[in-house]
Amino acid sequence: MAFLHYSFLLILLFCICTAVSVDPLGNFCDDATKFNNAKTSANIGKVLAKLLSVSAKDSFSTTSYGDATNQVYGLYQCRGDISSNDCLNCIKDAAKEIRKRCPDQTDARIWYDFCFLRYNTKNFLGQVETTPGIFYYNVDFVSDTDFFNKKLAQLKNQITAEAIVPMNKGLGKGKSILSPFLTLYALMQCTRDIPEIDCAQCLATAVGNFPTTCLNRKGCRILYSSCYVRYELYPFFFPLDPKEKLANVSMKYYTMKVSRS
């Protein structure tokens, strides 16, 4: 399943880029929140520094900094299956890149394969958000669509049930053998600041895109600020079985964002 091509649903802009491990999957900078305030900028820097300082110890953290007029709230979450070192490195990249891409916006978000980072002057913690989002889908289709969609639905239900259990910290992942030569892999995760019922709501909204955006596709990713859903026909999460290895190939992407509704 190497060298799969992905296409992104874009509403705001189109570009073509080559994906590498350190590149973000996408970002959102709300131009309606632009500021010209040195204090706010400094507080954003303080929030990012605080989040980075704990990223080697925990896969999730929230913080805030500043007074009532210039307070900034921040959150990061790493994918629950990766190592603490990978988490740290991802947050380092995210904290650096988000200031480049969103230099003067107070509502900024950035998605990587291994982590998600955001900040805002409004308190978003504990609130489920499904806009804006980023959608990816494989341009290739499966052959036996009925069988594939049945297996995908079963796996989706299984890992959703896992993700909403508090002890799993918002993470659900699993695989389903489709044939001796083909396995379906799926992973979903909610940010740990939202309660179980909101996690279930976010995941339901995300997988609700499968019958439309991702219908009969060989792979799909839905990225929101409160949850993340992905399935592929190749291994992409840890731990790996002895005969498995992560896909490590260059893939062309059409980069797309879904705007805030």
C-alpha positions, 0 to 999 in steps of 0.5 A: 500500500506504499505510495498512496496518494491523498487528496484534501477537501479544501475550502480556503486554499489549494496548494501541493506539498510533499509530506515529511515527518516534521511538517504539520498536517495543517494549521488554523489562524483566525484572522478575526483575532489579530492583535497588536499588543506586545503583552499578549504576544509575550503571554503567548510565548509564556504559555508555549514555554510552559507547555513545552516544559512538561511535554517530555513528562505527559502526553497532554497538558493545559495552562494559562498565563496573564491577567484578565485583559491579556490572559492566554490559554493553551493546550497540547496533546500527543497521540497516545501511542507514541513515546515521550521523546516523540511527544517532546520533539513534536511539541517543540516543532509545533511551538516553533511553527505555530508562531511563524504561521500565526504571528499575530492571531490569538486563536491559533491551532496546529496539527501534526501526525504525532501531536496537536497544539493550540492557544487562544485568549478565550477560554476554550478548555473543556469545550468540544469543537468540531470546526474548523477541521481538516479532511484527508482522503485516499484517492484510491477506492477499495474493491469489495465496498460492502465487505470493507464498509462492514468491517470499518463500521465494526472497527469504528464501534470497537475503538469508539467504545475504548476512546470514551473510557476514562482510563484510556485517556481518550484513545482508541485503536485497533485493526481488523484482518480483511484477508491474509494479505490485507489489514485495516488499521484505525485510531481515534483520540479525543483531547483529555480536557473534554468529558466522555459525552463530548468525546463521543459527540466529537467522534460521532461527528468525525466518523459521520464524514466517512459515508460522504468525504471518505466513502469507499476510500482506502484511507481517511483522516478527520482532524478537529480541535477536540478529536482525531480519527484515522483509518488506513490499509497499512500500519501507522500506530504503535506498538507494531507487530513483529512483521509490521513496519510503519509506512515511511514514504513521500506522499503528495498531498493537496492541502485543504482546510475546512473553514469555521462555519 
